[in-house]
Amino acid sequence: MPEGFSGKAKACWTYFSGAAYLFEYKGRLVMTDESLYLTEHGDGSHEAPYGAPRGEFETWEEVETFLEQVFDELLEDDMI
């Protein structure tokens, strides 16, 4: 994580510790969870269940904004 991230973004990333991972993949920043899915796949059927990363981003600023939004949602739900 960039050192210049806001306190909200850093707190959210800490909350995700061990449950979310960030990769640079095919020129994008991809956040995934324990599934480690880096691309969308499947059609939702039993033979090909749907899977996808938690988020895909072009810039670190987009990652920061996403983490801040999730932080606010977690705060509203009394999870942080």
C-alpha positions in Angstrom: 0.0 0.0 0.0 1.2 3.5 -0.7 2.3 5.4 2.4 0.2 8.4 1.4 -3.1 6.5 1.7 -5.7 8.1 4.0 -6.3 6.8 7.5 -9.6 5.3 6.4 -8.0 3.4 3.6 -5.3 2.1 5.8 -7.7 1.1 8.5 -9.9 -0.8 6.0 -6.8 -2.6 4.6 -5.8 -3.6 8.1 -9.4 -4.9 8.7 -9.0 -7.0 5.5 -5.6 -8.4 6.7 -5.3 -12.0 5.7 -8.6 -11.9 3.9 -7.8 -9.7 0.9 -4.9 -9.5 -1.4 -3.8 -7.0 -4.0 -2.0 -7.9 -7.2 -0.8 -6.2 -10.3 -2.2 -8.4 -13.0 -2.3 -7.7 -16.8 -1.7 -4.0 -16.2 -4.4 -3.5 -13.6 -4.6 -3.6 -9.8 -6.8 -6.5 -8.8 -8.1 -7.1 -5.2 -9.1 -10.6 -4.4 -10.1 -12.5 -1.3 -9.3 -16.0 -0.1 -10.5 -17.4 -3.5 -7.6 -15.7 -5.2 -9.7 -15.1 -8.4 -8.0 -12.5 -10.6 -10.6 -12.6 -13.4 -14.3 -13.0 -13.8 -15.3 -16.5 -14.9 -18.1 -19.0 -15.0 -21.8 -18.6 -15.8 -23.3 -19.5 -12.4 -24.2 -23.0 -13.4 -23.2 -26.0 -11.3 -20.6 -27.0 -13.9 -19.1 -23.5 -14.1 -19.8 -21.5 -10.9 -19.4 -17.7 -11.1 -16.3 -16.2 -9.5 -14.6 -12.8 -9.6 -12.1 -10.6 -7.8 -13.3 -8.2 -5.1 -12.3 -5.3 -7.3 -10.3 -4.2 -10.3 -8.7 -0.8 -10.5 -6.7 1.3 -13.0 -4.9 3.5 -10.4 -3.9 3.5 -6.7 -6.3 6.4 -6.2 -9.2 4.2 -7.2 -8.0 1.6 -4.7 -7.9 4.2 -2.0 -11.4 5.5 -2.9 -12.7 1.9 -2.8 -11.2 1.2 0.6 -12.5 4.4 2.0 -16.0 3.6 0.8 -15.8 0.1 2.3 -14.5 1.6 5.6 -17.6 3.9 5.7 -19.9 0.9 5.1 -18.2 -1.1 7.8 -18.5 1.8 10.2 -22.2 2.2 9.5 -22.7 -1.5 10.2 -20.7 -1.2 13.5 -18.1 -3.7 12.2 -15.1 -1.4 12.7 
